Amino acid sequence: MNISELETRHLRHRLEIEITWLSRQMQELQGADASVDLSLAQTYREMIFSRRALLGRIPR
């Protein structure tokens, strides 16, 4: 399958936006209260990790 350069750039940009959003959500969660929802924080970490892994596999 051949993906156009425009589609590749769009996907990279979308992943970067999602990583930024997830990072902010995780920061807000940790700064919000002493009783941090650990499972939600772990989910954010895993989502960020998977998006960064995918981003690293997309050609520049």
N, C-alpha and C positions, 0 to 999 in steps of 0.2 A: 504494500500500500504506500502510495506516495502522497505526502501531505505538503501543501504549498507553504512557502515561506511566510506568507501572511497568516495562515492558520497556525503555524508554529509560534509566531510572535504573539498572536492572540492568546494561545494556550499558556505560554510562558507568563504573559501579563496577568491573566486570570489567576494562575497559581500564586503569583507574587501577591496579588490583592488578597487572596484567601489566607495566605500565610500571615500577612500583616494583620488581618482581621482576627484570626485565631489567636495570635500573640497578644493582641490588645485585650481580647476576652479573657485570656488566661491571667494577664496582669491585673485586670479589674477584679477577677475572682479572688486572687490572692490578696489584693489590697482591701477588699470589701469588708472582711470580717475575720475574726480569729477562728471561726468554725468553717474552714474552707472545705468545700465538697471535693474530697480527694479523688473520687472516681471521675468527676467531671474534669478536674485538672489533668488527670491521666489521659482522658479521652482527647482533650485539647493537645497534649504533648504528642500523642500518637497521630493525630490528624496532621499536625505540623510536620512531624517526621516523614509521614508518607508523602505529603506534598513536596517536601524538599527532595526526597528520593526521586520522585517523578520528574521534578524540575531538573535534577542533575542528569537525567537520562535523555532529555530533549535536546536535540542539536541546537547550537546557537547560530 
